[in-house]
């Protein structure tokens, strides 16, 4: 998993170096959107290929050939990560990754959340399922934004539909995450899952409150399409900072554990949050698409 992530990181940096060099100010952070989105896909793809026992139970029992789907999804994630990192064929890879993520929501996580509501499961337990519903939806929305923004990407009504659906999915997830940070202010920042911040992190509650406020502002900005590029770039930069100072040390600590389950959990938390950073930065990139559409519509002499 680490080797796959590092390989795609190097490929993505080489592919994005010109965009990063030419960007100014916050746009340098926005230029990292494809990289932040692609690296975790490679990590998760490697898990499907080399640790299928950890994901096979997620495949619905009514589907024949369950192990086939584990390997198929792994190959698809690796292929998509290379496409998005190199910005080759993102029109299709972003679209298909988005469809796959939305299918995960419809087939795996949303039914589980609805069953928990029907069974009157306490919200303290059910919130993690709904966090995953929102997380996967935001991943799918970002894939569609990348497909819409890609060079030689979708045009006309298809582009506007992808951008609208993607922006709404990301905004709702971001607002939900922001609220959860205020309700549970000791969790790891970014995607509010079960694990709490290590005790060595100073000001844990303050970090979560700041992250929660930033996510609420970003969600409203993305939903209303107001100052989205600036706000989302700042929030994406903040999430990347938490990855550097919190998630990487947490992952290194997990990798030193002899239990492979602990190691995979540490890598997954890092990759989840990096992917969510890519989601926010994809929303920042999409904020300029209205101007692009206008320029494309001007007749050329």
N, C-alpha and C positions, 0 to 999 in steps of 0.2 A: 504493500500500500504506500509506504513512504517512498520507495523507489519510483513508483508510477507517478506520484505527485511531484517529486523532484524533476523527473524527466520532462513532464509537461510544463512545469514551471520554467525550466530553461528554454524550452521551445517557445513558450508564450512570451517570455522576456525578449527573445531575439525577434519575434514577430512584432512586438509592440514598441521596440526601442525607438523607432522613428516618430511614432505618435507621441510617445512620452517626451522625447526631446523637443518636438515642435510645440507641445502644449505649454500654456502659461497659467500660473497660479493654480487654482483648484482643478483646472482641467487636467493637470498631471495626475491627480487622483482618479478622475473620471476615466482616464485612458487605461486604467487597470481593470476595468469592468470585465472584459473577456478573460483576462488572466485569472482573476479571482473566481470566476464562474467555472473555468475549465479545469483548474487543478483539482478541486474536490471531486469532480466527475471521474477523473482518472483514479483517484483514491478509492471511491466507492466501486468503480468498475473492477479494480484489482481485488477488492474484498469478495466480489461475486465470483471471480475466477479462481482465486487461491484459498478462499475460506468460505466455500458455499454452504458449509454446515451452519454458519452463523446467520444466513438469510433465507434458507430454503423454507423455513416454517412460515415466512411471510407470504409465500405463494398460496393462493386459495386452494383448498383441498378439491374443489370441483374441477380444477384445471388439470388435464392429463399431462404427463411428462413434466412434473414439477421441476426436476433438476435441469431439464432443457431450458426452461424459462429463466432460471437463475443464471446460467451461462449466457443465454441470449441477451439478457439485460446487461450483464457484465461487458460483453463485446460492444453492445450499443453505447454504453457509457464511455468506454475507451475511445470508440470512433468519434463520438460527439465531442469529447474533450479535445482531441487532436484538431478537429474541424474548427471549434470555437477558438482555441488557442492560436491557431495559424490564420484565422479569419478566412478560411477557404470553405465555401459551401455552407456558410452559416444560415443562409436563407432556409435550407432544409434541415440542418442539424438542430438549429434553435427551435424550429417549428415542431420537429418530432420529439425532441426532449421535453418541450412544453406539453405536448399531448401525452407523453408517457407519465409525466408528473401528475397531470390532472387525472389520468387513469388510476394511478396509485391512490389518489384521494378518493375517487368514486368506488374503487373495488376493495380497498383495504381499510383506510382510516376513517372515512365518513361513516360507513356502516357501523364500525366499532363505537364511534362517538354517539351515534343514535341509539345503539343498544344500551350504552351506559346511561343515557338519559331515561330510556324506558325502564331500566332496572333501578333507577333512583340512586345511582352511584354518587357518593359525595363529590362535590366539585374539587376538593383537594386532591382527589385521585383522577377525576375525569379531565381536569385541565390539561394534563400532559397529552392526552389523545387529541384534544382540540388544538393544542400547540402544534402537534405534528400535522394536523389538517391544514392549519394556516401556513406552516413552514413549507410543506410540499406544494401548496397552491402558489406561494410566492416564488418558489423555484420554477414552477411551470410558467408563471406570468413573466418572469425575467427571460426565460428561454424564448418566449414569443416576442418580447421587446428586442432581444438581440437579432432575431430573425427579421423583424421589421426594419431595424436600423442597418442591417448588413449591406455592404456594397453589392450592387445587383440584387438587392433583396426584394421583398414584396412591394407592390405599388397599389395605389388607388384604394378601393374599399377594403381589400385584404389587409393592407398595411394599417389603415385606421382602425380596423377591428382588432387586430393583434395588439396594437398600442393601447387601445381603450381597455380591453379585457386584462391585459398584462398590468396596466397601471392600477386598475381597481383591485386585482388580486393582491398586488404588493402592498397597496395602501391599507387594505383591511387587515392583512397579516401584521403590518408594522404597528398599526394602532392597537391591535390585540396584544402584541408583545410589549408595547409600552405600558399598557395597563397592568400586565402581569408583573412588570418590574416594580411597580409601586405596591402591589399587593404582597409580593414575596421578594423583599429587597436584599436577600443574601445569595440568590442564585447567580450562576455564571452569567455575565452580561451578553446581550445579543439575542440568542434564541433561548427562551426561558424554560429549560428542561429541568430534570430532577437534581442534577449535581449542583452543589453549592460552591461558592468561591473558597479557595483554600484560606486557612486562618492567617497565613503570612501576608495576604494582600491587605494593605492599609486602607482604611476607609471603605470597607466593602459596601455598606449600605449607601454611602454617598455615591459610589460608582454606579450602583444600580439605579439610584434616583436620577442621576444625570443621564444615564443611558435611556431610562424610561421617558424622561422629558424630551430627549432628543428624538426618540422614536415616535412619540406622539406628534411632535411638530413636523417631522418628516412625513408621517402618514397623512396628516392633514394637507401638507403642501403637495404631495403626490396626488391625492384624491381631488383637490381643487385646482391642480395644475397652476400653482402660484409660486414663483421663485423656486421651482423644483430643483433646477440644476445646482444652484448654490447650496440650498439646504441639504439635499441628498448627498452632494459631494462632501460636505462637512460631516454629516452623520456617517457616511461610508468611511471617511478618514478616521473618525473616532472608533468605529468598530475594528478597523485594521490596527489601530493603536492597542486596543484591548487584546487583540490576537497576539501582538508582539510581546506584551508585558505580562499577560495572564495565561493565555491558551497555550503558547509554545512551552513555557515552563511546566504547565500541567501535563502536556503531552510527553515531554521528556521524562517527567516523573513516572508517568504510566508505562513508558517504554522500558523503564528500568525494573518493572515488576515482572516476576517470572510467570505470572498468570496471563495467558494469551488473551483472555477475555477482557482483562483490565487494559492491556495494551491497545486492543481494538477500540475499546470505549474511549480512551484518551485521544486516539487518532480521529475517531468519528466526531467528537466534540469540536476539535480543531477544524476539521473539514466542513462540518455543518455551519460553523460561524463564518468561515472564509467564504463559503458559498452564499451565505446571507449578505455578506459585505458586497459580493458581486451583484446580488439582487438589487441592493440599494444604489449601487453605482450604475447599473443598467437603467434604473429609473431616471438617474441624473442625465445619462446620455440621451434617453428618449425625450427629454424636455426640449430638445432643439429640433425635433422632427417636424413641427409645424412650419418652421422656416424652410426646411429642406423641401417639403412638399410644395410650398409656394414657388421656390426657385425652379423645381422640376416642371411646374405647370406653365412657366413662361415660354412662349414659342421661341424657338431658335431660328435665327436667320441663316 
